[in-house]
Amino acid sequence: MNKNRPVNLDLATIKLPITAYVSILHRVSGVILFAGVAILLCMLDASLESEESFAALKEGLQNPIYQFLIWGTLAALAYHMIAGVRHLIMDCGIGESLEGGQLGAKIALVVAVVLIILAGVWVW
Amino acid sequence: MVTAVTSFGRSGLYDWMIQRVSAIAMAAYTVFLVGFILCTPDLGYEQWKELYSQLWMRIFSLITLLSLAAHAWIGLWAVLTDYLTNRMMGAKATVLRVLAQVVLGVVTVTYTVWGIEILWGF
């Protein structure tokens, strides 16, 4: 195959629609989440190891740096999950039209923002 | 050009299906765990330990952990094959991508083994 075939679709020259932003954020949140799993596993480990480590974890949750890291992970999780549910709904044939896709993207963004704020309230 | 050799299920359809089944498992686990913590205001160590001592909870957690490994591999493969391409990075892209996949694969296995140790090690 010719390696120098012309590329028809140069994404860098196209103004992205809202659905594209929702999609790229889904990827970004997924990559962040992959790193965040280390934090979640650390917390699970500390929470189960002993009564002392459980108490130490609770104490550590007052630390703003930990709070921010946990909130970041929960925010990525919330967004990734909502965007994923949107995919599943579209797999069922709902909201597959252009308008439906745009509306779904907007709903997903709003729900995710609400969940991310709630996650912040929960952590702080 | 065959680029699917490093995909998880060796076919797009398998990956598509695994991605969705694993997503549902992880979503169920997330909703359950967040619900449990929110519905237990003064959650103490004893209650928490009691929950994770149950066999069903360990199985639920293990399913989530294995789902995570498969889901992350498929997702990261999709991202890497889209951005670490010859068009974007030149001829070294494939070497770079496979290297990145090896590193991420090691991290994924580490997460899985670490998780199993946590679940059965307390």
gemmi code that builds the backbone of each chain (N, CA, C; Angstrom):
import gemmi

chains = {
    "A": [
        ("MET", (0.840, -1.203, 0.000), (0.000, 0.000, 0.000), (0.875, 1.254, 0.000)),
        ("ASN", (0.479, 2.229, -0.779), (1.229, 3.491, -0.836), (1.131, 4.218, 0.499)),
        ("LYS", (2.300, 4.480, 1.077), (2.283, 5.106, 2.405), (1.988, 6.601, 2.338)),
        ("ASN", (2.114, 7.167, 1.172), (1.951, 8.621, 1.074), (0.605, 9.020, 0.464)),
        ("ARG", (-0.385, 8.168, 0.731), (-1.723, 8.504, 0.241), (-2.162, 9.821, 0.872)),
        ("PRO", (-2.912, 10.634, 0.140), (-3.379, 11.884, 0.740), (-4.375, 11.609, 1.859)),
        ("VAL", (-4.323, 12.457, 2.867), (-5.269, 12.320, 3.976), (-6.416, 13.293, 3.726)),
        ("ASN", (-7.605, 12.766, 3.631), (-8.741, 13.611, 3.305), (-9.200, 14.437, 4.491)),
        ("LEU", (-9.138, 13.814, 5.650), (-9.731, 14.456, 6.813), (-8.615, 14.918, 7.746)),
        ("ASP", (-8.277, 16.190, 7.671), (-7.274, 16.725, 8.582), (-8.000, 17.409, 9.728)),
        ("LEU", (-8.060, 16.676, 10.860), (-8.871, 17.149, 11.984), (-8.426, 18.521, 12.478)),
        ("ALA", (-7.122, 18.810, 12.283), (-6.591, 20.065, 12.817), (-7.189, 21.290, 12.122)),
        ("THR", (-7.753, 21.092, 10.909), (-8.285, 22.246, 10.181), (-9.805, 22.366, 10.325)),
        ("ILE", (-10.390, 21.485, 11.124), (-11.855, 21.459, 11.228), (-12.296, 21.990, 12.585)),
        ("LYS", (-13.308, 22.831, 12.602), (-13.875, 23.307, 13.864), (-14.691, 22.162, 14.450)),
        ("LEU", (-14.341, 21.779, 15.683), (-14.969, 20.589, 16.255), (-16.387, 20.874, 16.747)),
        ("PRO", (-17.323, 19.991, 16.446), (-18.665, 20.120, 17.010), (-18.682, 19.609, 18.455)),
        ("ILE", (-19.760, 19.883, 19.172), (-19.837, 19.522, 20.601), (-19.648, 18.020, 20.817)),
        ("THR", (-20.161, 17.222, 19.865), (-20.021, 15.765, 20.002), (-18.548, 15.351, 20.000)),
        ("ALA", (-17.735, 16.095, 19.244), (-16.309, 15.768, 19.184), (-15.619, 16.101, 20.510)),
        ("TYR", (-16.050, 17.220, 21.130), (-15.479, 17.574, 22.434), (-15.840, 16.534, 23.492)),
        ("VAL", (-17.110, 16.093, 23.462), (-17.543, 15.067, 24.410), (-16.720, 13.792, 24.205)),
        ("SER", (-16.447, 13.479, 22.933), (-15.701, 12.271, 22.614), (-14.245, 12.367, 23.073)),
        ("ILE", (-13.604, 13.504, 22.787), (-12.181, 13.620, 23.158), (-12.038, 13.674, 24.678)),
        ("LEU", (-13.016, 14.315, 25.354), (-12.974, 14.347, 26.818), (-13.158, 12.944, 27.405)),
        ("HIS", (-13.940, 12.119, 26.705), (-14.120, 10.727, 27.138), (-12.770, 10.015, 27.149)),
        ("ARG", (-11.977, 10.275, 26.100), (-10.648, 9.671, 26.022), (-9.719, 10.225, 27.105)),
        ("VAL", (-9.730, 11.565, 27.211), (-8.840, 12.195, 28.200), (-9.177, 11.699, 29.606)),
        ("SER", (-10.480, 11.664, 29.926), (-10.872, 11.217, 31.265), (-10.495, 9.748, 31.476)),
        ("GLY", (-10.558, 8.960, 30.413), (-10.174, 7.553, 30.529), (-8.704, 7.399, 30.861)),
        ("VAL", (-7.868, 8.191, 30.195), (-6.421, 8.117, 30.458), (-6.123, 8.590, 31.892)),
        ("ILE", (-6.787, 9.700, 32.305), (-6.603, 10.189, 33.677), (-7.028, 9.118, 34.677)),
        ("LEU", (-8.145, 8.489, 34.368), (-8.700, 7.470, 35.263), (-7.745, 6.289, 35.433)),
        ("PHE", (-7.052, 5.949, 34.341), (-6.108, 4.838, 34.407), (-5.023, 5.135, 35.448)),
        ("ALA", (-4.589, 6.395, 35.506), (-3.622, 6.785, 36.535), (-4.307, 6.850, 37.903)),
        ("GLY", (-5.559, 7.337, 37.908), (-6.309, 7.478, 39.153), (-6.567, 6.161, 39.866)),
        ("VAL", (-6.573, 5.070, 39.105), (-6.795, 3.750, 39.708), (-5.741, 3.474, 40.780)),
        ("ALA", (-4.523, 3.969, 40.560), (-3.460, 3.781, 41.555), (-3.865, 4.424, 42.884)),
        ("ILE", (-4.463, 5.625, 42.803), (-4.916, 6.311, 44.021), (-6.034, 5.515, 44.694)),
        ("LEU", (-6.995, 5.061, 43.878), (-8.122, 4.315, 44.437), (-7.658, 3.017, 45.100)),
        ("LEU", (-6.695, 2.329, 44.454), (-6.191, 1.086, 45.045), (-5.420, 1.366, 46.338)),
        ("CYS", (-4.650, 2.467, 46.348), (-3.930, 2.869, 47.563), (-4.921, 3.076, 48.708)),
        ("MET", (-6.034, 3.759, 48.392), (-7.041, 4.039, 49.415), (-7.704, 2.747, 49.890)),
        ("LEU", (-8.013, 1.860, 48.944), (-8.639, 0.591, 49.326), (-7.700, -0.211, 50.229)),
        ("ASP", (-6.418, -0.208, 49.853), (-5.410, -0.926, 50.637), (-5.367, -0.390, 52.070)),
        ("ALA", (-5.262, 0.937, 52.185), (-5.168, 1.551, 53.517), (-6.455, 1.336, 54.311)),
        ("SER", (-7.593, 1.367, 53.631), (-8.871, 1.254, 54.334), (-9.088, -0.139, 54.906)),
        ("LEU", (-8.452, -1.151, 54.311), (-8.719, -2.521, 54.745), (-7.612, -3.113, 55.620)),
        ("GLU", (-6.411, -2.557, 55.534), (-5.264, -3.204, 56.174), (-5.444, -3.372, 57.679)),
        ("SER", (-5.786, -2.282, 58.355), (-5.967, -2.376, 59.803), (-6.796, -1.199, 60.286)),
        ("GLU", (-7.221, -1.287, 61.532), (-7.991, -0.196, 62.120), (-7.189, 1.109, 62.092)),
        ("GLU", (-5.872, 0.986, 62.339), (-5.005, 2.173, 62.395), (-4.894, 2.819, 61.015)),
        ("SER", (-4.670, 1.965, 59.988), (-4.509, 2.526, 58.650), (-5.816, 3.132, 58.154)),
        ("PHE", (-6.941, 2.554, 58.586), (-8.255, 3.115, 58.253), (-8.390, 4.522, 58.839)),
        ("ALA", (-7.997, 4.651, 60.120), (-8.065, 5.950, 60.791), (-7.101, 6.940, 60.145)),
        ("ALA", (-5.902, 6.435, 59.785), (-4.913, 7.306, 59.144), (-5.422, 7.808, 57.797)),
        ("LEU", (-6.136, 6.931, 57.079), (-6.704, 7.329, 55.786), (-7.741, 8.429, 55.987)),
        ("LYS", (-8.596, 8.236, 56.999), (-9.625, 9.245, 57.276), (-8.983, 10.591, 57.598)),
        ("GLU", (-7.886, 10.524, 58.347), (-7.142, 11.734, 58.697), (-6.541, 12.364, 57.442)),
        ("GLY", (-5.966, 11.493, 56.589), (-5.318, 11.962, 55.363), (-6.293, 12.653, 54.426)),
        ("LEU", (-7.576, 12.266, 54.520), (-8.578, 12.861, 53.632), (-8.836, 14.336, 53.965)),
        ("GLN", (-8.262, 14.819, 55.062), (-8.377, 16.243, 55.391), (-7.306, 17.074, 54.679)),
        ("ASN", (-6.299, 16.375, 54.144), (-5.203, 17.043, 53.462), (-5.658, 17.563, 52.089)),
        ("PRO", (-5.512, 18.884, 51.835), (-6.016, 19.457, 50.573), (-5.425, 18.816, 49.317)),
        ("ILE", (-4.163, 18.404, 49.391), (-3.541, 17.797, 48.207), (-4.214, 16.466, 47.875)),
        ("TYR", (-4.418, 15.635, 48.922), (-5.111, 14.364, 48.717), (-6.530, 14.607, 48.234)),
        ("GLN", (-7.176, 15.607, 48.841), (-8.557, 15.919, 48.462), (-8.639, 16.272, 46.989)),
        ("PHE", (-7.670, 17.061, 46.541), (-7.688, 17.473, 45.136), (-7.466, 16.268, 44.211)),
        ("LEU", (-6.503, 15.402, 44.585), (-6.222, 14.223, 43.766), (-7.443, 13.302, 43.678)),
        ("ILE", (-8.102, 13.120, 44.840), (-9.274, 12.240, 44.879), (-10.423, 12.860, 44.085)),
        ("TRP", (-10.597, 14.175, 44.251), (-11.648, 14.845, 43.496), (-11.382, 14.734, 41.997)),
        ("GLY", (-10.122, 14.916, 41.597), (-9.765, 14.779, 40.185), (-10.098, 13.401, 39.649)),
        ("THR", (-9.780, 12.375, 40.438), (-10.077, 11.011, 40.022), (-11.585, 10.785, 39.929)),
        ("LEU", (-12.317, 11.264, 40.945), (-13.771, 11.095, 40.937), (-14.404, 11.874, 39.786)),
        ("ALA", (-13.844, 13.046, 39.476), (-14.361, 13.849, 38.370), (-14.170, 13.095, 37.049)),
        ("ALA", (-12.978, 12.531, 36.856), (-12.713, 11.752, 35.644), (-13.652, 10.556, 35.577)),
        ("LEU", (-13.850, 9.915, 36.733), (-14.739, 8.745, 36.795), (-16.169, 9.142, 36.432)),
        ("ALA", (-16.647, 10.242, 37.004), (-18.015, 10.694, 36.754), (-18.202, 10.994, 35.269)),
        ("TYR", (-17.276, 11.759, 34.705), (-17.412, 12.112, 33.296), (-17.346, 10.881, 32.406)),
        ("HIS", (-16.351, 10.030, 32.675), (-16.136, 8.851, 31.845), (-17.354, 7.932, 31.878)),
        ("MET", (-17.945, 7.812, 33.068), (-19.098, 6.928, 33.226), (-20.313, 7.495, 32.488)),
        ("ILE", (-20.547, 8.798, 32.624), (-21.701, 9.412, 31.950), (-21.533, 9.320, 30.429)),
        ("ALA", (-20.328, 9.628, 29.938), (-20.088, 9.540, 28.496), (-20.233, 8.090, 28.019)),
        ("GLY", (-19.851, 7.147, 28.884), (-19.991, 5.732, 28.547), (-21.449, 5.311, 28.490)),
        ("VAL", (-22.244, 5.788, 29.449), (-23.675, 5.479, 29.456), (-24.328, 6.050, 28.191)),
        ("ARG", (-23.861, 7.232, 27.779), (-24.370, 7.824, 26.540), (-24.100, 6.890, 25.353)),
        ("HIS", (-22.905, 6.302, 25.332), (-22.584, 5.340, 24.277), (-23.545, 4.165, 24.293)),
        ("LEU", (-23.795, 3.646, 25.500), (-24.658, 2.474, 25.626), (-26.070, 2.801, 25.156)),
        ("ILE", (-26.545, 4.010, 25.501), (-27.880, 4.426, 25.071), (-27.920, 4.524, 23.536)),
        ("MET", (-26.850, 5.077, 22.973), (-26.814, 5.198, 21.504), (-26.696, 3.828, 20.841)),
        ("ASP", (-26.027, 2.879, 21.536), (-25.948, 1.509, 21.008), (-27.337, 0.897, 20.883)),
        ("CYS", (-28.254, 1.363, 21.751), (-29.632, 0.856, 21.709), (-30.443, 1.550, 20.614)),
        ("GLY", (-29.789, 2.426, 19.864), (-30.469, 3.076, 18.753), (-31.148, 4.379, 19.118)),
        ("ILE", (-30.892, 4.871, 20.341), (-31.546, 6.110, 20.778), (-30.594, 7.287, 20.570)),
        ("GLY", (-31.091, 8.346, 19.964), (-30.285, 9.558, 19.794), (-29.174, 9.420, 18.782)),
        ("GLU", (-29.426, 8.686, 17.702), (-28.373, 8.475, 16.707), (-28.378, 9.513, 15.589)),
        ("SER", (-29.437, 10.319, 15.526), (-29.493, 11.342, 14.479), (-28.519, 12.469, 14.826)),
        ("LEU", (-28.313, 13.386, 13.897), (-27.403, 14.508, 14.160), (-27.889, 15.321, 15.356)),
        ("GLU", (-29.183, 15.649, 15.345), (-29.746, 16.447, 16.451), (-29.704, 15.640, 17.750)),
        ("GLY", (-30.055, 14.356, 17.638), (-30.058, 13.480, 18.822), (-28.674, 13.376, 19.433)),
        ("GLY", (-27.671, 13.260, 18.585), (-26.295, 13.160, 19.069), (-25.857, 14.424, 19.775)),
        ("GLN", (-26.251, 15.562, 19.196), (-25.869, 16.845, 19.809), (-26.580, 17.052, 21.143)),
        ("LEU", (-27.878, 16.688, 21.164), (-28.648, 16.821, 22.406), (-28.061, 15.901, 23.477)),
        ("GLY", (-27.760, 14.640, 23.069), (-27.172, 13.683, 24.009), (-25.854, 14.196, 24.565)),
        ("ALA", (-25.056, 14.799, 23.707), (-23.757, 15.334, 24.137), (-23.958, 16.438, 25.174)),
        ("LYS", (-24.952, 17.315, 24.922), (-25.220, 18.401, 25.864), (-25.704, 17.848, 27.199)),
        ("ILE", (-26.630, 16.874, 27.139), (-27.145, 16.276, 28.375), (-25.999, 15.638, 29.155)),
        ("ALA", (-25.148, 14.889, 28.444), (-24.023, 14.222, 29.104), (-23.125, 15.245, 29.800)),
        ("LEU", (-22.850, 16.360, 29.117), (-21.987, 17.390, 29.703), (-22.605, 17.970, 30.970)),
        ("VAL", (-23.919, 18.294, 30.898), (-24.592, 18.896, 32.054), (-24.606, 17.920, 33.233)),
        ("VAL", (-24.998, 16.669, 32.971), (-25.050, 15.677, 34.052), (-23.661, 15.483, 34.654)),
        ("ALA", (-22.642, 15.423, 33.791), (-21.277, 15.216, 34.284), (-20.833, 16.386, 35.159)),
        ("VAL", (-21.138, 17.618, 34.724), (-20.739, 18.790, 35.514), (-21.417, 18.748, 36.888)),
        ("VAL", (-22.718, 18.407, 36.905), (-23.430, 18.310, 38.185), (-22.762, 17.265, 39.087)),
        ("LEU", (-22.455, 16.091, 38.515), (-21.825, 15.024, 39.311), (-20.445, 15.437, 39.810)),
        ("ILE", (-19.705, 16.160, 38.967), (-18.349, 16.585, 39.354), (-18.426, 17.581, 40.513)),
        ("ILE", (-19.430, 18.486, 40.450), (-19.617, 19.434, 41.560), (-20.009, 18.669, 42.831)),
        ("LEU", (-20.943, 17.717, 42.680), (-21.358, 16.917, 43.839), (-20.172, 16.152, 44.427)),
        ("ALA", (-19.306, 15.637, 43.546), (-18.116, 14.921, 44.022), (-17.227, 15.863, 44.832)),
        ("GLY", (-17.136, 17.119, 44.378), (-16.354, 18.117, 45.108), (-16.942, 18.378, 46.484)),
        ("VAL", (-18.274, 18.500, 46.528), (-18.961, 18.712, 47.808), (-18.696, 17.532, 48.742)),
        ("TRP", (-18.701, 16.328, 48.167), (-18.504, 15.106, 48.948), (-17.102, 15.067, 49.551)),
        ("VAL", (-16.109, 15.422, 48.721), (-14.722, 15.328, 49.178), (-14.408, 16.412, 50.213)),
        ("TRP", (-14.942, 17.656, 49.995), (-14.604, 18.740, 50.918), (-15.630, 18.911, 52.037)),
    ],
    "B": [
        ("MET", (-2.721, -2.679, 5.833), (-1.859, -2.541, 7.016), (-2.565, -3.121, 8.242)),
        ("VAL", (-2.020, -4.179, 8.792), (-2.653, -4.798, 9.958), (-2.136, -4.132, 11.224)),
        ("THR", (-3.019, -3.474, 11.951), (-2.581, -2.849, 13.208), (-3.320, -3.452, 14.395)),
        ("ALA", (-4.119, -4.498, 14.152), (-4.969, -5.029, 15.210), (-4.296, -6.124, 16.029)),
        ("VAL", (-3.032, -6.438, 15.752), (-2.407, -7.562, 16.461), (-2.270, -7.295, 17.959)),
        ("THR", (-2.202, -6.020, 18.348), (-2.076, -5.745, 19.785), (-3.420, -5.405, 20.426)),
        ("SER", (-4.502, -5.527, 19.676), (-5.819, -5.285, 20.283), (-6.146, -6.428, 21.236)),
        ("PHE", (-7.157, -6.219, 22.074), (-7.386, -7.176, 23.156), (-7.991, -8.486, 22.654)),
        ("GLY", (-9.124, -8.366, 21.950), (-9.834, -9.568, 21.525), (-9.498, -9.998, 20.110)),
        ("ARG", (-8.490, -9.366, 19.513), (-8.033, -9.685, 18.165), (-9.056, -9.353, 17.089)),
        ("SER", (-10.213, -8.841, 17.478), (-11.153, -8.377, 16.461), (-11.931, -7.205, 17.023)),
        ("GLY", (-12.321, -6.301, 16.148), (-13.031, -5.113, 16.603), (-14.335, -5.447, 17.300)),
        ("LEU", (-15.002, -6.491, 16.795), (-16.300, -6.854, 17.363), (-16.146, -7.377, 18.793)),
        ("TYR", (-15.134, -8.232, 19.008), (-14.866, -8.732, 20.360), (-14.554, -7.570, 21.300)),
        ("ASP", (-13.649, -6.688, 20.844), (-13.264, -5.549, 21.678), (-14.477, -4.690, 22.007)),
        ("TRP", (-15.314, -4.475, 21.028), (-16.532, -3.665, 21.204), (-17.396, -4.274, 22.309)),
        ("MET", (-17.582, -5.590, 22.220), (-18.438, -6.297, 23.187), (-17.802, -6.287, 24.585)),
        ("ILE", (-16.514, -6.630, 24.662), (-15.827, -6.673, 25.961), (-15.854, -5.298, 26.607)),
        ("GLN", (-15.658, -4.251, 25.790), (-15.644, -2.891, 26.310), (-16.973, -2.558, 26.989)),
        ("ARG", (-18.068, -3.010, 26.400), (-19.379, -2.696, 26.960), (-19.721, -3.544, 28.180)),
        ("VAL", (-19.437, -4.839, 28.113), (-19.725, -5.706, 29.262), (-18.901, -5.265, 30.475)),
        ("SER", (-17.606, -4.986, 30.252), (-16.750, -4.562, 31.368), (-17.210, -3.207, 31.908)),
        ("ALA", (-17.687, -2.330, 31.008), (-18.155, -1.012, 31.445), (-19.357, -1.149, 32.372)),
        ("ILE", (-20.272, -2.044, 32.015), (-21.473, -2.231, 32.839), (-21.083, -2.778, 34.216)),
        ("ALA", (-20.137, -3.728, 34.238), (-19.690, -4.284, 35.516), (-19.083, -3.186, 36.401)),
        ("MET", (-18.230, -2.361, 35.818), (-17.565, -1.312, 36.608), (-18.548, -0.230, 37.044)),
        ("ALA", (-19.506, 0.086, 36.160), (-20.514, 1.089, 36.523), (-21.357, 0.580, 37.696)),
        ("ALA", (-21.743, -0.709, 37.632), (-22.542, -1.288, 38.713), (-21.769, -1.229, 40.028)),
        ("TYR", (-20.476, -1.558, 39.973), (-19.637, -1.546, 41.171), (-19.524, -0.127, 41.740)),
        ("THR", (-19.319, 0.842, 40.836), (-19.188, 2.239, 41.266), (-20.462, 2.723, 41.941)),
        ("VAL", (-21.601, 2.481, 41.299), (-22.885, 2.921, 41.860), (-23.116, 2.244, 43.214)),
        ("PHE", (-22.834, 0.937, 43.279), (-23.025, 0.216, 44.539), (-22.145, 0.797, 45.649)),
        ("LEU", (-20.855, 0.976, 45.345), (-19.915, 1.397, 46.387), (-20.206, 2.823, 46.864)),
        ("VAL", (-20.473, 3.725, 45.912), (-20.810, 5.105, 46.284), (-22.104, 5.102, 47.103)),
        ("GLY", (-23.078, 4.303, 46.657), (-24.345, 4.202, 47.398), (-24.119, 3.674, 48.805)),
        ("PHE", (-23.292, 2.645, 48.932), (-23.018, 2.058, 50.255), (-22.382, 3.087, 51.179)),
        ("ILE", (-21.393, 3.811, 50.676), (-20.689, 4.785, 51.520), (-21.634, 5.930, 51.911)),
        ("LEU", (-22.456, 6.386, 50.950), (-23.380, 7.484, 51.246), (-24.478, 7.059, 52.216)),
        ("CYS", (-24.890, 5.793, 52.130), (-25.984, 5.306, 52.980), (-25.490, 4.849, 54.347)),
        ("THR", (-24.191, 4.885, 54.576), (-23.628, 4.496, 55.864), (-22.889, 5.710, 56.430)),
        ("PRO", (-23.627, 6.609, 57.112), (-23.037, 7.889, 57.527), (-21.781, 7.754, 58.392)),
        ("ASP", (-21.835, 6.927, 59.421), (-20.666, 6.801, 60.301), (-19.923, 5.514, 59.994)),
        ("LEU", (-19.470, 5.433, 58.761), (-18.799, 4.208, 58.322), (-17.497, 4.005, 59.095)),
        ("GLY", (-17.444, 2.895, 59.834), (-16.245, 2.580, 60.598), (-15.495, 1.417, 59.989)),
        ("TYR", (-14.343, 1.142, 60.554), (-13.489, 0.082, 60.021), (-14.189, -1.271, 60.051)),
        ("GLU", (-14.885, -1.556, 61.162), (-15.523, -2.872, 61.322), (-16.527, -3.153, 60.207)),
        ("GLN", (-17.382, -2.154, 59.932), (-18.409, -2.316, 58.877), (-17.756, -2.493, 57.508)),
        ("TRP", (-16.723, -1.690, 57.278), (-16.022, -1.704, 55.995), (-15.356, -3.054, 55.768)),
        ("LYS", (-14.702, -3.534, 56.839), (-14.024, -4.827, 56.770), (-15.040, -5.951, 56.577)),
        ("GLU", (-16.165, -5.816, 57.272), (-17.244, -6.802, 57.175), (-17.721, -6.915, 55.716)),
        ("LEU", (-17.898, -5.749, 55.083), (-18.358, -5.739, 53.683), (-17.370, -6.479, 52.787)),
        ("TYR", (-16.075, -6.145, 52.939), (-15.071, -6.735, 52.053), (-14.672, -8.155, 52.451)),
        ("SER", (-15.201, -8.623, 53.603), (-14.938, -10.014, 53.988), (-15.912, -10.959, 53.309)),
        ("GLN", (-17.046, -10.408, 52.836), (-18.052, -11.243, 52.178), (-17.490, -11.788, 50.864)),
        ("LEU", (-17.799, -13.059, 50.603), (-17.304, -13.669, 49.366), (-17.871, -12.954, 48.135)),
        ("TRP", (-19.165, -12.623, 48.201), (-19.778, -11.973, 47.026), (-19.125, -10.636, 46.722)),
        ("MET", (-18.737, -9.913, 47.783), (-18.101, -8.606, 47.570), (-16.716, -8.781, 46.950)),
        ("ARG", (-16.019, -9.829, 47.389), (-14.702, -10.080, 46.808), (-14.820, -10.485, 45.343)),
        ("ILE", (-15.848, -11.272, 45.043), (-16.056, -11.678, 43.645), (-16.451, -10.460, 42.806)),
        ("PHE", (-17.369, -9.655, 43.348), (-17.799, -8.419, 42.671), (-16.580, -7.521, 42.404)),
        ("SER", (-15.712, -7.404, 43.419), (-14.514, -6.576, 43.275), (-13.553, -7.162, 42.245)),
        ("LEU", (-13.427, -8.488, 42.253), (-12.505, -9.142, 41.314), (-13.001, -8.988, 39.878)),
        ("ILE", (-14.324, -9.146, 39.692), (-14.900, -8.949, 38.356), (-14.608, -7.519, 37.878)),
        ("THR", (-14.768, -6.560, 38.794), (-14.499, -5.167, 38.447), (-13.027, -4.972, 38.071)),
        ("LEU", (-12.153, -5.600, 38.842), (-10.712, -5.489, 38.610), (-10.327, -6.070, 37.244)),
        ("LEU", (-10.872, -7.236, 36.923), (-10.568, -7.866, 35.633), (-11.186, -7.064, 34.489)),
        ("SER", (-12.397, -6.530, 34.745), (-13.043, -5.666, 33.744), (-12.178, -4.455, 33.472)),
        ("LEU", (-11.638, -3.905, 34.551), (-10.783, -2.720, 34.433), (-9.577, -3.019, 33.543)),
        ("ALA", (-8.951, -4.165, 33.769), (-7.752, -4.524, 33.001), (-8.082, -4.615, 31.514)),
        ("ALA", (-9.166, -5.323, 31.182), (-9.538, -5.489, 29.777), (-9.959, -4.150, 29.172)),
        ("HIS", (-10.788, -3.417, 29.923), (-11.333, -2.140, 29.455), (-10.210, -1.128, 29.199)),
        ("ALA", (-9.259, -1.076, 30.131), (-8.150, -0.126, 30.005), (-7.269, -0.495, 28.808)),
        ("TRP", (-7.036, -1.792, 28.633), (-6.199, -2.212, 27.508), (-6.846, -1.814, 26.181)),
        ("ILE", (-8.140, -2.084, 26.048), (-8.852, -1.768, 24.802), (-8.870, -0.257, 24.581)),
        ("GLY", (-9.168, 0.491, 25.656), (-9.246, 1.949, 25.535), (-7.905, 2.565, 25.199)),
        ("LEU", (-6.870, 2.128, 25.894), (-5.541, 2.695, 25.647), (-5.019, 2.284, 24.270)),
        ("TRP", (-5.379, 1.076, 23.847), (-5.004, 0.641, 22.497), (-5.629, 1.572, 21.463)),
        ("ALA", (-6.901, 1.897, 21.662), (-7.593, 2.773, 20.721), (-6.926, 4.146, 20.672)),
        ("VAL", (-6.575, 4.658, 21.846), (-5.933, 5.974, 21.902), (-4.552, 5.921, 21.239)),
        ("LEU", (-3.769, 4.912, 21.589), (-2.400, 4.830, 21.070), (-2.372, 4.618, 19.563)),
        ("THR", (-3.251, 3.753, 19.052), (-3.235, 3.509, 17.600), (-3.758, 4.716, 16.831)),
        ("ASP", (-4.448, 5.631, 17.513), (-4.915, 6.846, 16.842), (-3.848, 7.934, 16.835)),
        ("TYR", (-3.065, 8.030, 17.884), (-2.152, 9.179, 18.009), (-0.689, 8.835, 17.784)),
        ("LEU", (-0.269, 7.652, 18.165), (1.132, 7.277, 17.878), (1.166, 6.589, 16.523)),
        ("THR", (0.937, 7.378, 15.472), (0.875, 6.811, 14.127), (2.041, 7.301, 13.291)),
        ("ASN", (2.302, 6.568, 12.225), (3.388, 6.957, 11.309), (3.138, 8.340, 10.735)),
        ("ARG", (1.869, 8.653, 10.490), (1.551, 9.951, 9.902), (1.905, 11.080, 10.864)),
        ("MET", (1.676, 10.834, 12.154), (1.899, 11.895, 13.131), (3.343, 11.933, 13.634)),
        ("MET", (3.996, 10.766, 13.703), (5.283, 10.732, 14.391), (6.410, 10.147, 13.550)),
        ("GLY", (6.130, 9.767, 12.323), (7.177, 9.213, 11.493), (7.360, 7.714, 11.694)),
        ("ALA", (8.433, 7.212, 11.142), (8.628, 5.764, 11.054), (8.791, 5.084, 12.418)),
        ("LYS", (9.195, 5.856, 13.430), (9.439, 5.242, 14.741), (8.144, 5.028, 15.523)),
        ("ALA", (7.033, 5.464, 14.968), (5.770, 5.454, 15.712), (5.391, 4.055, 16.203)),
        ("THR", (5.572, 3.052, 15.342), (5.155, 1.708, 15.718), (5.965, 1.196, 16.899)),
        ("VAL", (7.296, 1.429, 16.834), (8.170, 1.005, 17.934), (7.738, 1.692, 19.236)),
        ("LEU", (7.507, 3.007, 19.120), (7.085, 3.788, 20.285), (5.775, 3.275, 20.862)),
        ("ARG", (4.839, 2.996, 19.955), (3.513, 2.559, 20.396), (3.585, 1.200, 21.104)),
        ("VAL", (4.329, 0.266, 20.511), (4.425, -1.056, 21.124), (5.112, -0.945, 22.489)),
        ("LEU", (6.146, -0.084, 22.558), (6.823, 0.152, 23.844), (5.831, 0.693, 24.880)),
        ("ALA", (5.059, 1.681, 24.452), (4.064, 2.272, 25.360), (3.070, 1.218, 25.805)),
        ("GLN", (2.667, 0.359, 24.885), (1.695, -0.683, 25.235), (2.289, -1.686, 26.218)),
        ("VAL", (3.582, -1.988, 26.064), (4.229, -2.901, 27.006), (4.233, -2.285, 28.406)),
        ("VAL", (4.618, -1.002, 28.488), (4.660, -0.321, 29.791), (3.264, -0.298, 30.417)),
        ("LEU", (2.266, 0.099, 29.625), (0.903, 0.177, 30.142), (0.370, -1.216, 30.497)),
        ("GLY", (0.803, -2.220, 29.744), (0.411, -3.593, 30.059), (0.964, -4.027, 31.407)),
        ("VAL", (2.215, -3.650, 31.678), (2.831, -3.987, 32.966), (2.064, -3.297, 34.099)),
        ("VAL", (1.704, -2.033, 33.879), (0.927, -1.302, 34.889), (-0.422, -2.002, 35.127)),
        ("THR", (-1.062, -2.421, 34.035), (-2.363, -3.082, 34.149), (-2.262, -4.375, 34.958)),
        ("VAL", (-1.240, -5.182, 34.647), (-1.050, -6.437, 35.389), (-0.757, -6.130, 36.861)),
        ("THR", (0.056, -5.065, 37.087), (0.375, -4.671, 38.463), (-0.903, -4.307, 39.232)),
        ("TYR", (-1.749, -3.496, 38.608), (-3.028, -3.140, 39.229), (-3.814, -4.404, 39.610)),
        ("THR", (-3.862, -5.341, 38.670), (-4.670, -6.544, 38.886), (-4.135, -7.360, 40.062)),
        ("VAL", (-2.829, -7.623, 40.054), (-2.233, -8.442, 41.117), (-2.325, -7.711, 42.467)),
        ("TRP", (-2.031, -6.420, 42.444), (-2.108, -5.582, 43.652), (-3.537, -5.642, 44.213)),
        ("GLY", (-4.510, -5.491, 43.341), (-5.909, -5.528, 43.762), (-6.277, -6.861, 44.400)),
        ("ILE", (-5.816, -7.940, 43.787), (-6.110, -9.274, 44.337), (-5.461, -9.413, 45.718)),
        ("GLU", (-4.221, -8.913, 45.846), (-3.533, -8.958, 47.139), (-4.306, -8.192, 48.211)),
        ("ILE", (-4.847, -7.016, 47.823), (-5.616, -6.217, 48.774), (-6.864, -6.993, 49.210)),
        ("LEU", (-7.563, -7.553, 48.215), (-8.853, -8.198, 48.484), (-8.715, -9.433, 49.357)),
        ("TRP", (-7.636, -10.206, 49.150), (-7.490, -11.452, 49.911), (-6.382, -11.367, 50.954)),
        ("GLY", (-5.845, -10.153, 51.142), (-4.667, -10.073, 52.008), (-4.883, -9.375, 53.330)),
        ("PHE", (-6.150, -9.101, 53.685), (-6.321, -8.395, 54.962), (-6.995, -9.276, 55.985)),
    ],
}
model = gemmi.Model(1)
for chain_id, residues in chains.items():
    chain = gemmi.Chain(chain_id)
    for i, (resn, *xyz) in enumerate(residues, 1):
        res = gemmi.Residue()
        res.name, res.seqid = resn, gemmi.SeqId(i, " ")
        for name, pos in zip(("N", "CA", "C"), xyz):
            atom = gemmi.Atom()
            atom.name, atom.element = name, gemmi.Element(name[0])
            atom.pos, atom.b_iso = gemmi.Position(*pos), 0.0
            res.add_atom(atom)
        chain.add_residue(res)
    model.add_chain(chain)
structure = gemmi.Structure()
structure.add_model(model)
structure.setup_entities()
